């Protein structure tokens, strides 16, 4: 079992290749910060051969369920802590859980999942299959990097709805200039002064877009964009979940390709009019 759709996609690719099966706890579009498991899902957590979780505080609503399952002997792999996590500026004790926005880290996570499954089952096919999936991620990253590199360096400025894109910024040469919700969690609430200050920041930098989470209404992001000026658009990204099953964005690689194109299209001067 994987906790999030992003980890679920990677895990299912590995298990399908190796002849196993996997399920994903959260449905697409669920907010991982406040998702709570049902009693049936808790029982599945406890009986799974391996539970693949992000950790680093992402699945806050599952903390008690995961702690209880571990106490009952569940095999839980929290991949985030194994991927050299970044920490939020000014809060060195608070790790950033959004590790999947660095595709090289996720290629490493993929092989880690495969190795752990191989150890848990005694079947080396899980490791071999994970290496194949990791190679696909690495190949796709080349295209994602090319897309993000198409934005002029001085235009690579990101304003987001909450602090989620630091790994992307660090790995692909962008700068985070602000967030509507200055927190790693969608559950935090900014003050009116925070929103006014961010609108001033957007105007001062001449940023043409604010990037929001497609899974949640961008009410606050739209308010900041309106305050900042008519030429500022709100651009939805897949941030903590995937698109609908059967669509390109319904896979981790497809999600990253979609987001890279959306960012580049919004920030390139000839595309955004900035």
Secondary structure by P-SEA (a helix, b strand, c coil): ccccaaaaaaaaaaaaaaccccccccccccccccccccaaaaaaaaaccbbbbbcccccccaaaaaaaaaaaccccccccccccccccccccccccccccccaaaaaaaaaaaaaaaaaacccaaaaaaaaaaaaaaaaaaaaaaaaaaccccccccccccccccaaaaaaccccccccccccccccccccaaaaaaaaaaaaaacccbbbbbccccaaaaaaaaaaacccbbbbbcccccccccccccccaaaaaaaaaaaaaaacccccccc
